[in-house]
């Protein structure tokens, strides 16, 4: 059950990162993480990349999409 909840929280964190409306600190607070570091650790353990790396990937995809 714990892993299911973590996966759900990370999926929500991804959606919030994609929406680009909140900072990682705000996302961590909104999802009841004790710190951004805790969110980052769980995010990396679940996805294999850090939230910052995920943000960079999304930004690059947006840039590419705008060029087309």
Residue frames as a rotation matrix with the C-alpha (Angstrom) as fourth column:
UNK 1
0.573 0.820 0.000 0.00
0.820 -0.573 0.000 0.00
0.000 0.000 -1.000 0.00
UNK 2
0.378 -0.500 -0.779 2.83
0.225 -0.766 0.602 2.39
-0.898 -0.403 -0.177 0.86
UNK 3
-0.685 -0.680 0.262 4.43
0.383 -0.030 0.923 1.95
-0.620 0.733 0.281 -2.58
UNK 4
-0.130 0.738 0.662 1.08
0.975 -0.026 0.221 2.58
0.181 0.674 -0.716 -4.28
UNK 5
0.766 0.416 -0.491 0.68
0.548 -0.821 0.160 5.86
-0.336 -0.392 -0.857 -2.38
UNK 6
-0.060 -0.878 -0.475 4.23
0.131 -0.479 0.868 6.92
-0.990 -0.010 0.144 -3.23
UNK 7
-0.697 -0.176 0.695 3.68
0.671 0.183 0.719 6.17
-0.253 0.967 -0.010 -6.92
UNK 8
0.317 0.896 0.311 0.44
0.934 -0.352 0.061 8.16
0.164 0.271 -0.948 -6.89
UNK 9
0.667 -0.120 -0.735 2.15
0.299 -0.861 0.411 11.13
-0.682 -0.494 -0.539 -5.23
UNK 10
-0.445 -0.893 -0.074 5.01
0.207 -0.183 0.961 11.03
-0.871 0.412 0.266 -7.74
UNK 11
-0.417 0.387 0.823 2.55
0.907 0.115 0.405 10.91
0.062 0.915 -0.399 -10.65
UNK 12
0.716 0.685 -0.137 0.80
0.697 -0.712 0.084 13.95
-0.040 -0.156 -0.987 -9.21
UNK 13
0.267 -0.718 -0.643 4.17
0.159 -0.625 0.765 15.66
-0.950 -0.306 -0.052 -8.74
UNK 14
-0.649 -0.484 0.587 4.93
0.613 0.124 0.780 15.00
-0.450 0.866 0.216 -12.43
UNK 15
0.115 0.791 0.601 1.63
0.953 -0.259 0.158 16.58
0.281 0.555 -0.783 -13.46
UNK 16
0.817 0.167 -0.552 2.33
0.411 -0.840 0.354 19.60
-0.405 -0.516 -0.755 -11.27
UNK 17
-0.207 -0.949 -0.239 5.82
0.237 -0.285 0.929 19.95
-0.949 0.136 0.284 -12.75
UNK 18
-0.556 0.057 0.829 4.40
0.827 0.136 0.545 19.70
-0.082 0.989 -0.123 -16.27
UNK 19
0.525 0.840 0.133 1.79
0.844 -0.535 0.043 22.37
0.107 0.089 -0.990 -15.51
UNK 20
-0.370 -0.854 0.367 4.72
0.778 -0.500 -0.381 24.68
0.509 0.144 0.849 -14.63
UNK 21
0.392 0.620 0.680 2.64
0.088 -0.761 0.643 26.68
0.916 -0.193 -0.353 -12.13
UNK 22
0.978 -0.019 0.209 4.39
-0.209 -0.075 0.975 25.73
-0.002 -0.997 -0.077 -8.87
UNK 23
0.045 -0.999 0.006 7.99
-0.904 -0.043 -0.424 25.55
0.424 0.013 -0.905 -7.70
UNK 24
-0.190 -0.192 -0.963 9.40
0.065 0.976 -0.208 22.28
0.980 -0.102 -0.173 -6.40
UNK 25
-0.989 -0.149 0.025 9.16
-0.002 -0.148 -0.989 23.69
0.151 -0.978 0.146 -2.88
UNK 26
-0.403 0.911 0.081 5.45
-0.900 -0.379 -0.215 24.43
-0.165 -0.159 0.973 -3.37
UNK 27
0.160 0.422 -0.893 4.88
-0.601 0.759 0.250 20.98
0.783 0.497 0.375 -4.88
UNK 28
-0.637 -0.465 -0.615 6.65
0.198 0.672 -0.714 19.30
0.745 -0.577 -0.336 -1.93
UNK 29
-0.924 0.327 0.196 4.50
-0.326 -0.412 -0.851 21.28
-0.198 -0.850 0.488 0.51
UNK 30
-0.145 0.938 -0.315 1.29
-0.984 -0.103 0.146 20.58
0.104 0.331 0.938 -1.42
UNK 31
0.268 0.199 -0.943 2.00
-0.359 0.929 0.094 16.83
0.894 0.313 0.320 -1.42
UNK 32
0.888 0.181 0.422 2.85
-0.441 0.077 0.894 16.81
0.129 -0.981 0.148 2.31
UNK 33
0.417 -0.845 -0.335 6.55
0.601 0.533 -0.596 16.08
0.682 0.047 0.730 1.97
UNK 34
0.657 -0.213 -0.723 8.71
0.654 -0.316 0.687 17.21
-0.375 -0.925 -0.068 4.86
UNK 35
0.047 -0.684 -0.728 11.19
-0.206 -0.720 0.663 18.81
-0.978 0.119 -0.174 2.44
UNK 36
0.622 0.051 -0.782 12.12
-0.776 -0.096 -0.623 19.16
-0.107 0.994 -0.020 -1.22
UNK 37
-0.472 -0.877 -0.094 14.96
-0.879 0.476 -0.018 16.72
0.060 0.074 -0.995 -0.53
UNK 38
-0.500 0.375 0.780 12.48
-0.191 0.831 -0.522 14.05
-0.845 -0.411 -0.344 0.57
UNK 39
0.652 0.734 -0.188 10.37
-0.290 0.012 -0.957 14.62
-0.700 0.679 0.221 -2.56
UNK 40
0.318 -0.610 -0.726 13.51
-0.945 -0.144 -0.293 14.51
0.074 0.779 -0.623 -4.71
UNK 41
-0.685 -0.592 0.424 14.67
-0.655 0.756 -0.004 11.24
-0.318 -0.280 -0.906 -3.16
UNK 42
-0.148 0.712 0.687 11.32
0.059 0.700 -0.712 9.52
-0.987 -0.065 -0.145 -3.67
UNK 43
0.707 0.378 -0.597 10.99
-0.507 -0.317 -0.802 10.99
-0.492 0.870 -0.032 -7.17
UNK 44
-0.066 -0.834 -0.548 14.43
-0.991 0.116 -0.059 9.68
0.113 0.539 -0.835 -8.17
UNK 45
-0.729 -0.183 0.660 13.81
-0.391 0.902 -0.182 6.27
-0.562 -0.390 -0.729 -6.59
UNK 46
0.143 0.907 0.395 10.52
0.074 0.389 -0.918 5.97
-0.987 0.161 -0.012 -8.49
UNK 47
0.918 0.329 -0.222 11.41
-0.137 -0.262 -0.955 7.48
-0.372 0.907 -0.195 -11.88
UNK 48
0.441 -0.836 0.325 15.20
0.874 0.482 0.055 7.17
-0.203 0.260 0.944 -12.06
UNK 49
-0.320 -0.521 0.791 15.66
0.618 -0.748 -0.242 10.93
0.718 0.412 0.561 -12.53
UNK 50
-0.739 0.025 -0.674 15.49
0.575 -0.499 -0.649 13.95
-0.353 -0.866 0.354 -10.25
UNK 51
0.381 0.914 -0.139 12.58
0.730 -0.390 -0.561 16.41
-0.567 0.112 -0.816 -10.37
UNK 52
0.202 -0.393 -0.897 15.00
-0.323 -0.892 0.317 19.04
-0.925 0.226 -0.307 -11.70
UNK 53
-0.855 -0.505 0.117 16.07
-0.100 0.382 0.919 16.75
-0.509 0.774 -0.377 -14.54
UNK 54
-0.303 0.845 0.440 12.39
0.891 0.416 -0.185 16.05
-0.339 0.336 -0.879 -15.28
UNK 55
0.507 0.458 -0.730 11.75
0.259 -0.889 -0.378 19.81
-0.822 0.003 -0.569 -15.43
UNK 56
-0.324 -0.717 -0.617 14.64
-0.485 -0.434 0.759 20.25
-0.812 0.545 -0.207 -17.90
UNK 57
-0.842 0.067 0.535 13.28
0.412 0.720 0.558 17.45
-0.348 0.690 -0.634 -20.12
UNK 58
0.174 0.984 0.047 9.83
0.871 -0.131 -0.474 19.06
-0.460 0.123 -0.879 -20.15
UNK 59
0.359 -0.109 -0.927 11.35
-0.124 -0.990 0.068 22.47
-0.925 0.090 -0.369 -20.95
UNK 60
-0.714 -0.683 -0.151 13.35
-0.288 0.091 0.953 21.03
-0.638 0.724 -0.262 -23.86
UNK 61
-0.575 0.579 0.578 10.24
0.768 0.625 0.138 19.30
-0.281 0.523 -0.805 -25.23
UNK 62
0.466 0.757 -0.458 8.35
0.551 -0.653 -0.519 22.59
-0.692 -0.011 -0.722 -25.07
UNK 63
-0.049 -0.592 -0.805 11.16
-0.420 -0.719 0.554 24.37
-0.906 0.365 -0.213 -26.93
UNK 64
-0.908 -0.289 0.302 11.20
0.097 0.559 0.824 21.70
-0.407 0.778 -0.480 -29.65
UNK 65
-0.182 0.934 0.306 7.40
0.911 0.277 -0.304 21.83
-0.369 0.224 -0.902 -29.96
UNK 66
0.466 0.334 -0.819 7.49
0.164 -0.942 -0.291 25.63
-0.870 0.001 -0.494 -30.38
UNK 67
-0.445 -0.748 -0.492 10.06
-0.423 -0.308 0.852 25.36
-0.789 0.588 -0.179 -33.17
UNK 68
-0.749 0.182 0.637 7.86
0.530 0.742 0.411 23.02
-0.398 0.645 -0.652 -35.23
